[in-house]
Amino acid sequence: MAALLAPLALLAQEKKGPYESDFELPGSRAEVYKTIGDVKLKVYIYEPKGHKAGAKRPAIVFFFGGGWRGGTPKQFQEHCRYLASKGMVAMTADYRVSSRQGTKPVHCVRDGKSAVRWIRQNADRLGIDPDRVAAGGGSAGGHVAA
């Protein structure tokens, strides 16, 4: 049994190549919030109609679930569309996971912190109030958001 599982363990630890999150999320615009080596992570932004930079709207960022192994920002695109239609700036962020980048949960959390930090630092340009940014997620994404 150990002889069968050893090659699988090596595959799970394999380093992945260059990566830039490039998911199709209609109605959003994407911006890179973090670059780690050859990995570019994006946040997908959904804005209310008529939204302008410099506004002070509330915002939310979602982090997908997937057991720190997989998942995509697409998980929360419908939530983002709905909240944008109600006046919020809603975002869904990509973060590194073990199946794509060979990372551990601690890296997922670091990426989540980086996303929230980037959002707050770019609040004026994004038209949001940096003191009214919520975070949420499903499963592992809830852990990242916390």
C-alpha positions as CSV (number, residue, x, y, z in Angstrom):
1,M,0.0,0.0,0.0
2,A,2.8,2.4,0.9
3,A,4.4,1.8,-2.5
4,L,1.2,2.8,-4.2
5,L,0.7,6.0,-2.1
6,A,4.3,7.3,-2.3
7,P,4.1,8.5,-6.0
8,L,0.8,10.2,-5.1
9,A,2.4,12.1,-2.3
10,L,5.2,13.3,-4.6
11,L,2.6,14.5,-7.1
12,A,0.8,16.4,-4.4
13,Q,4.0,18.3,-3.5
14,E,5.0,19.1,-7.1
15,K,5.6,22.8,-7.7
16,K,3.4,24.3,-10.3
17,G,4.4,26.6,-13.2
18,P,3.5,30.2,-13.9
19,Y,0.0,31.1,-13.0
20,E,-2.2,34.1,-13.5
21,S,-5.8,33.8,-12.4
22,D,-7.8,34.3,-15.6
23,F,-11.3,33.2,-14.9
24,E,-14.3,34.4,-17.0
25,L,-16.6,36.3,-14.7
26,P,-19.0,38.3,-16.8
27,G,-19.9,41.7,-15.5
28,S,-16.7,42.0,-13.5
29,R,-13.4,43.7,-14.1
30,A,-10.2,42.1,-12.8
31,E,-7.2,43.6,-11.1
32,V,-4.0,42.0,-9.9
33,Y,-3.8,42.4,-6.1
34,K,-0.7,40.3,-5.5
35,T,2.3,38.8,-7.3
36,I,4.4,36.1,-5.8
37,G,7.1,35.0,-8.1
38,D,5.4,34.0,-11.3
39,V,1.9,33.8,-9.7
40,K,-0.4,36.7,-10.3
41,L,-3.6,36.8,-8.1
42,K,-6.6,38.8,-9.1
43,V,-9.7,40.3,-7.5
44,Y,-12.8,40.4,-9.6
45,I,-14.8,43.6,-9.0
46,Y,-18.6,44.1,-9.5
47,E,-19.8,47.7,-9.3
48,P,-23.2,49.2,-9.0
49,K,-24.5,51.0,-12.1
50,G,-23.2,54.6,-12.3
51,H,-20.5,53.9,-9.7
52,K,-17.6,56.4,-9.7
53,A,-14.2,56.4,-8.2
54,G,-14.1,58.5,-5.1
55,A,-17.5,57.3,-3.9
56,K,-17.7,55.9,-0.4
57,R,-19.8,52.8,-0.9
58,P,-19.7,49.7,1.4
59,A,-17.8,46.7,0.0
60,I,-17.5,43.0,0.4
61,V,-14.9,40.5,-0.7
62,F,-15.6,36.8,-1.0
63,F,-13.2,33.9,-0.8
64,F,-14.1,30.6,-2.4
65,G,-14.2,27.2,-0.7
66,G,-12.4,24.1,-1.8
67,G,-10.5,22.6,1.2
68,W,-7.4,24.8,0.4
69,R,-6.9,22.4,-2.5
70,G,-9.1,23.9,-5.3
71,G,-12.0,26.1,-6.1
72,T,-12.4,29.3,-8.1
73,P,-13.7,32.8,-7.6
74,K,-16.6,31.8,-9.8
75,Q,-18.3,30.4,-6.6
76,F,-19.5,33.8,-5.5
77,Q,-20.1,35.6,-8.8
78,E,-23.9,35.5,-8.4
79,H,-23.6,36.9,-4.8
80,C,-21.4,39.7,-6.2
81,R,-23.8,40.5,-9.0
82,Y,-26.7,40.7,-6.6
83,L,-25.0,42.9,-4.0
84,A,-23.7,45.2,-6.8
85,S,-27.3,45.6,-7.9
86,K,-28.2,46.7,-4.4
87,G,-25.4,49.4,-4.3
88,M,-22.4,47.6,-2.8
89,V,-19.0,47.1,-4.5
90,A,-18.7,43.3,-4.4
91,M,-15.5,41.4,-5.1
92,T,-14.4,37.8,-5.3
93,A,-10.7,37.1,-4.9
94,D,-8.5,34.3,-6.2
95,Y,-5.9,32.9,-3.8
96,R,-3.2,30.1,-4.0
97,V,-4.4,26.6,-3.4
98,S,-2.5,23.3,-3.2
99,S,-3.8,21.8,-6.5
100,R,-2.5,24.8,-8.6
101,Q,0.5,26.1,-6.6
102,G,1.4,23.4,-4.1
103,T,0.7,25.7,-1.2
104,K,-0.5,25.1,2.4
105,P,-3.5,26.7,4.2
106,V,-1.2,29.3,5.8
107,H,-0.5,30.7,2.2
108,C,-4.2,30.9,1.5
109,V,-4.7,33.0,4.6
110,R,-1.8,35.3,3.7
111,D,-3.3,35.8,0.3
112,G,-6.6,36.7,1.9
113,K,-5.0,39.2,4.1
114,S,-3.2,40.7,1.1
115,A,-6.4,41.0,-0.8
116,V,-8.2,42.9,2.0
117,R,-5.1,45.1,2.5
118,W,-5.0,45.9,-1.3
119,I,-8.7,46.7,-1.3
120,R,-8.3,49.1,1.7
121,Q,-5.2,50.7,0.2
122,N,-7.1,51.3,-3.1
123,A,-10.4,52.4,-1.6
124,D,-10.5,55.9,-3.1
125,R,-9.8,54.5,-6.6
126,L,-12.3,51.7,-6.1
127,G,-14.9,54.1,-4.7
128,I,-15.4,52.3,-1.4
129,D,-15.2,53.2,2.3
130,P,-12.2,51.4,3.7
131,D,-13.9,51.3,7.1
132,R,-16.9,49.4,5.6
133,V,-15.3,46.4,4.0
134,A,-16.7,43.0,4.9
135,A,-15.2,39.6,4.1
136,G,-16.9,36.2,3.7
137,G,-16.5,32.9,2.2
138,G,-17.5,29.3,2.0
139,S,-15.7,26.4,3.7
140,A,-12.0,27.1,3.4
141,G,-12.9,30.5,2.1
142,G,-14.6,31.3,5.4
143,H,-11.3,30.5,7.1
144,V,-9.4,32.8,4.7
145,A,-12.0,35.6,5.3
146,A,-11.7,35.3,9.1
